[in-house]
Amino acid sequence: MNFQTKTIKTRKWRRTPLGVISLILYVISGIVIFILAPKGMFEKDYLTMWFGQDRNLFLLLCLLFNLNGIVLIILENHFNFKTIGNIIMTDEKITINQLPDSIVYNIQEIAAIRLYYNGYKTLWKVGATGNQNFITVMDKQNKECVFEFLLSSHDHKMNMIDQLLSFQKHGIKIKLDYLNPSGAYPNDIDFTELKLQEQGQPQ
């Protein structure tokens, strides 16, 4: 059994000064395009009153701001993380490579693994970027190592689950947090065996 993936770091673009400015322009342009520009919305044509002959030019500028905002939101949704290393899981050990460090856990050293699951990368699901998934490895001295990783597809997800099931057979406890969408975990048949193990029921 072998599971490999990238370790990553999610970037909150919308919390940066550029992101805040872009979102403000996006909202303002949306108000102009969909509220102020259409005829019949108000008794007066406020854009003509404010900008005169430059009304259409200002409207075009707002349209560009709006399209720019849409593009940035889409890009952030799918590319809002950077790769900082990788992880390799086998039945013998877990190796976490994140420059400048490399951490190796032999299977005998691991007491528990906690999976914070958010989703895998797909073009067909809204918000499914594959990032913001976290694994916490806890050794038998209760020391923890947390890292964020990327799930690139459903097959990649199933590969991870198979590896975690293999760890369970070695007596390692698996803790699972299913976050996306809220409340879906009990109905996710992919995680059934892990769920049963967590609840203390026989496999």
N, C-alpha and C positions, 0 to 999 in steps of 0.2 A: 504494500500500500504506500502511496506517495501523493502528497498534496503540496503544490507550490503556488505562490502568488506574490504580488508586489506588496510591500509595506508602503503606506502613503500618509500624507498629511493633508487634511481638508483645509482649504483656504476660504475664509468668509469674505468674499469680494464686496458684498453689499455693506459691510461694516467699515470699509476703507473710505477715506475722503472722496476719492474718485467715484466709488460706488454710490455714496450718498448723493453726490451732485448729479450723477446720471439718473438715479431714481427720481430726484426732485424734478429734473427736466422732463423725464418720462411722464410723470403725473401732470405737470403743467401742460405739456403738449397734448396729452389725452383730453384735458378739460377744454383746451382751445379747439381741437379737432371735432370732438363729439358733442360739445355743449355750446360753445360760443359761435362756431363757424356755421352750423346748419341754419338755414333760413326758417323762420317760423318758431324757433325756440324762444326768442324774445321779441318784444316790439321794436327794439332798436338793433341795428347792426353795429355792435360795439367794436368789432375789429376794424371796420371802415372808419368809425369815429376816432379810434385811437391811432391808426396807422395810415389812413387815407389811401393813396394810390399804392402804397407798399403792402396793402392787406394780403394779396395773394403771395407775395414774397415771404411775409411772416408766416403765413399758413404753410407754405412749402417747407420752411425752416422747422416748424413744429412737427410736420410729418416726418422729416428726417430724424429729429430727436426721438420721436415715437418709435420709428423703425429701429433706430439704434438701441433703444431700451429693450425692445423685444429680442433683438439679436444677443445682447449682453446677458439677458436672463436665460436664454436657451444655452448659451455657451457656459454660463456658470453652472447650470444644472447638470451638464455633461462633462465639464472639464475643470471643475473647481477644486482639484487636488493636484499635488505633485508627488512623484515617486521618490522615496527616500531609502529604499532598500528592498529586501525580499525575505520571504520565509519559506523554509522547506520542512515539511512534516513527514516523517517516516515512522515505521513501527518501532524503531530503536531510539529516535531522538527528535527534538524540535530545534531547528537552527534559525535564529533571527539575525539577519544581517542588516544593520543600519549604521552607515558610516558615522563616526570612525569606529564603532563598536560592533562586536559579534558575540551573541549570547547563545550558548548551547545547553539544552536541557536533555539529559539522558532520561529515558522512559521511567527508570527506577526513581528519579528525583522528583517527579511530578505528582502532586497530590490531587489537583483539580484544574479544570479548564472552564472558564466562563465565556460564553459566546454572546455578544451583544449584536444581534442580527438586525440589519436595516433593509437589506434587499440586494439583488444582483443586477448587473448592468444589462439593460435592454432598451431598445427603441420603442417598444410597444406599451410600456407602462409609464405613466406620468411620475416624474421624480425618481425613477429607478436608475440611479447613477452607478451603483455598485460600491460606492464608498460609504464612509461612516459606519463600517462594520468593525467591531473591536473584539479581540480575543485577549483574555487575561490568563496568563499561566501562573499558577501558584505552586511553589515547591513545598516540600515536607517541613520546611522551617517557617512556613507561612509568608515567605517573601513573594511579592507579585511583580510580574512584568506585563505591561499593557501595551498593545500596539494596534494601529488601525491598518486594515488590509482591504484589498480590492477583490470583489467577486465579479468575474467578467461575463458569466453566462449561467444558465440553469444547470448545464452539465458540470460547470466548475463548482457550483453550489453542491451538487450531489456528490462530487468527488470529495469535497470537504466533509460532508456528512458521513460518508463511508470511512474517512480517516478518523473522525471523532468516535464512530462506533467501534472501530478497531482499538482506540485508546480505552474505551469502556471495558473491553474484554481483558485489558491489562489491569483493571481495577481502578482506573482514573475516573473520578467523578466529573460529570459534564453538567454545567449549569447553563440554562438557555433563557435569554431574553429576546422575545420576538416583538419587534416594534413597528413594523410597517406592513399592512395597515394596522391600526390599533384594534386589538381584539381578534386578529385573524389566526393567532398561534394555534388555538385548539383545533382549527379546521385545516391546518397545513399538514397534509399527509406525508410530505417529505421529511418532517421532523418527528413523525409518530414514535419511532423507536427511542429517540433521545428524550422525548416527552415522557414516555412510560418509565424510562430509567430514572428520570428526575423525580417522578412521583413515587418511586419505590415499588413499582409494579413489575412483575416478571416480564422478560422480553418474550 
